[in-house]
Amino acid sequence: MQSRALELHAGARRDLVVAAAGVIALSRLVEGPLVWLVAGLLLAATFLGALQILGEADPVGEASEGVPIEALITPAIAAVACTGALRLIPVGLLLIPAVIAAGWLIDRVLATEIRMLAARHGPTQRDRAMILVESVVVAFLAFTGVAALVPNGLAEPAGPVPLSLAESDLVLLAVADAVVAGLLGYRASALRISNLRDVLWSAATYASAIAIAAAALRAMVIPRLVGPALLTLVFFLWDAFHGAPPARRRDPRWIWQTLLLVALGVVVVAWNLRLR
């Protein structure tokens, strides 16, 4: 029955992927603040489209609590991430394989979430590993896309490069990266934690860690894609370090984690103020 359900909704999934890929391709023709508007609308549209598809993926309609919100996060973030990352590709024939790759990624993420929701058992170790791999890929594209959308977000390896961004752009870069990390962190945490408060707290630590790292890496003028790659590494390491049962939140080491985040935040703020 599970395989039949997956085949039944393959058409709806394909329609959503094609529509998202079309918007991603057309977004390359938009410049300035309108790109952020397009990205926001695509995020909402993909979120709602995935909700419809995943809602129908329940083979017998027994999901009393409906579609879990965390299952909608990665497909929506993947669509927005591809929108931003596409800014690095000049208008031309190279856009065609790039848009196809974007559609493939969104399709794979949706397929994973559908398979997990349609299964009668809980997520397996393989499912958790697949979610982590997809989250890391989406995180890299999203961090790259945010840096591409923010003026001077990507430090150029040659030529005159300002040591720091304008304050508003730096805040936008850090906040956008934090939102991405927080949402993906929520998805990862929901796989191992059942308590909503603990999941939200865990997601907040992902967001805080990445916001601090994003500001620090930009202050160091890390060239081009090395910055997003290092941010992705921070996300992966934080997930590995943070992937502990809820009981660990009473461990004194959790207090040290919070204090460390606060201290690093103060250092980064002071560093950027000094550079100005």
N, C-alpha and C positions, 0 to 999 in steps of 0.2 A: 504493500500500500504506500510505503514511503517513496519508493522509486516512481510510482505512478503519480503521486502528488507533485514530485519534482518536475516530471515531464509536463504535467498539466499547467504549471505556472512558468514554464520556460519561455513561453511567448510573452507573457507580461514582463518578465525580467528583461527579455531582449528589447522590448519597446522602451522600457525605462533607460536602459543602457544607451540605445540609439539616440533618444531624446537628450540625455545628459551629454553625450559626445558631441551632438550638434551644437548645444549651447557652449560647450568648451571651445569648439572650433570658432564659433562666431565671436566669442569673447576676445579673441586675439585681435579683432578689429576695433575694439573699444579701448580708449585711453583715459588716463586720469582717474578721478574718483569714481567714475561710472563702473570701473572694473570691480571695485569693492561692492557696489550695488548688485552687479551681475552675480558675483560670487555669493552674496547673501541670499539672493533669490534662488540660485541653483542649490544652495545648501538646504533651504526650506523645501524646495520642490523634490529633491532627492530623498529627503527625510520622509516626506509624506508619501512619495511613491514607494519607497521601501516598506513603509508601514502597511500600505495596501497589499503589497506582494507577500510580505511575511505573515500578515494576518490571514491570508488565504492558504498559507503553507502548512498550517496546523491540519494534519490529515483527518482528524475527526472533530475538530472544533472544540477541544476540551480545555483549551488554555483559559482557565477561569480569570486570570489576571491580565489577559490580553498579551500583546506582543511586548516583550521587555524592551524598555527604551534603549538599553545598551546595545541591542542588536541593530539599531538604526544608525548608530554613531559612525562606525567605520565606513559604510558606503557613502554617507553624506560628506564626511571629511575627505574621502578619496576623490569625490567629484570636485570639491573646492580646491584641493591640493593640486590636481591636474590643471585646473584653470590658472592658478598662479604660476606653476612650473612652466606652462606653455609660453609664458612671457619671455623666456630665455631663448626661444626658437624664433628666428626671423621668419617673416611672412614669405612663404614659398612652398616648394614641394615637400620640404622636410616636415611640414605640419601634418601631412597625410599620415605617415607612420606614427607620428607622435599622438595624434588623435585616436588612431586605432589602438595604440598601446594603452591610452587612457581608458577607452571603452572596455578593453580586455581586463584591466585592473578592477574597474568598478564591477564588472560581471563576476569575476572570481570572488571578490569580497561578498557580493550578494549571495553567490552560490554557497559559500561557506556558512553564512548566517542562516540561509534557508535549510541547509542540511542539518545544522544543529537544532533549529527550532522544530523541524519535522521529526527528529528522532525522539523516541519515547523515553530513552534513558538520558541522563545528564551528560554534559560535555566530557569527552574522553581526553586522555593525555594528548592524543594526536590533534584533537580539536583545539586544545589550549595552545599547542605549539604552532598550529596554523594561524590562529588569531594573533599570536605574538609576531610571527613573521610578517603577516599582512599589516599589522599596526606599525612595525618598524619601517616598512616600505612607504606606507602612507605618511608617516611622520617625516621621513626625509623629504618627500615631495612637498609636503605642507610647509615645512621650515624653509625649503628652497623657494616655494611660491610666495610666502610672506616676505622674504628678503627681496624677491624680484619686484613685488608690488610697492614696497616702501622705497621712497627716493633715497638712493645711496645705501640701500639695505645690504647690498652685496658689495664688498670692498673690491675694487679693481686691482689686479696685480701690478699694473704699470700706470704711469701718469699721475698727475696731482690728485691725491685722495685726501679728503678731510679726515682728521683724526677721530672725529665723532660726528654723530648725526645732530640735526636740530633736535631740541628737547622733545617736541611733539612727535617727530618721526621715531625717535628712540623709544618713547613710551608706546607708540603704536606697534613697533616691532616686538617689544617685549610682551605686551598684552596679547597680541595676536598669536605669538608662539605659545604663550601660557594657556590660552583658550584651547589651542590644538592639543597640547600636552594634557591638559586637564580632562578633555573629552576622551581622548584615547586612553588615558590613565583610568578613567571611570570604566571604560570597556574592559580593560585588563583586570581591574580590581573586582568587577562584578563576577568574573569567572571563579574567583576563589573566596569571595566574601559575600555573605548573604545579608548582613545587616546594612541597611541603607546609610545610616550615619557613618559607619566605618568606611563604606565605599566612597562617600562624599569627602571624608577627611583624607582618604588615600589619594583621591583625584586632586584635591587641593595641594597636596605635597608635590605631585607631579608638576602641576602648574607653577608652583613657587620655584621649584628647582630649575625648570626650563626658563622661566622669566629671568632669573638671576644669571643663568649660563648664557642666555641670548644677549643680555646687556654686556656681560663681561667679554664675550667673544667679539662683539662688534667694537668694543672699546679697544681691543687688541688689534683691530683691523686685520682679522683673519681673512685671507684672500678667497674670493669667489665661493665655490661650493664646499670648501673645506669647513667653513663655519657651519652650514646646515648639517654636514656629515658629523661634525663633533657634537652638535646638539642632539642628533639622532643617537650617537653613542651614549651621551648622558641619559637620554630617555631609556635606552636599553639597560644600562647599568642600574639606573634607579629602579626600574621594574624588577630586575634580578635581586637587588638588595631589599626592595620593599615587598617582594612577594612572600609575605609571611602570614600565618594564621592570625585571626583577630586577637587572640590572647597576647600576642606579642606587643600590642598597643599599650599594655600595662608595664612593659619592660622599660627600665630607665633609659635604655638606649634610644627609645622614641623621643624622650625629652631632649636628648642630645641632638637628635636629628633636627628638631624644631629650632633649638638654639643655634645650631650650625647654619640653618637657612637664614635666620635673622642676622647673624654675624656676616655671612656672605653678602646679604642684601645691603647692609650698611657699607661694606667695603666697595661694592660695585657702584653704589650711588656716589660715594666719596671720590672714587676713581674717575667717574665721568665728569663730576663737577670740577675736579682738578684739571682734567684735559681741556675744559672750557676756559 
